[in-house]
């Protein structure tokens, strides 16, 4: 359990550090990500980005636990 939590924590840190670079390649603006912008309001729902990150993290954790 502790190894899984460490891997998840390190993954979150890595994504946080790499976010400016990932935003440049369009990771935060994939088709399927919902963005609603109004005058004083902005709603961002990253559905596709969340699914993609979930698949990648699931594959990494599966490889680690093998």
JORAHU-V578512 format. One line per field, one symbol per residue. phi: phi as a letter, one per 40 degrees, with the letter a starting at -180 (. if undefined). burial: b if it has 24 or more other ideal C-beta (glycine too) atoms within 12 Angstrom, else e. A space follows every 10 residues. Layout:
phi->???
burial->???
//
This chain:
phi->.ccccccccc ccccccccdd cccccgccbc chccbbbbdb abbbbccccc cccccccccc cccccc
burial->eeeeeeeeee eeeebeeeee eeeeeeebee eeeeeeeeee eeeeeeeebe eebeeeeeee eeeeee
//
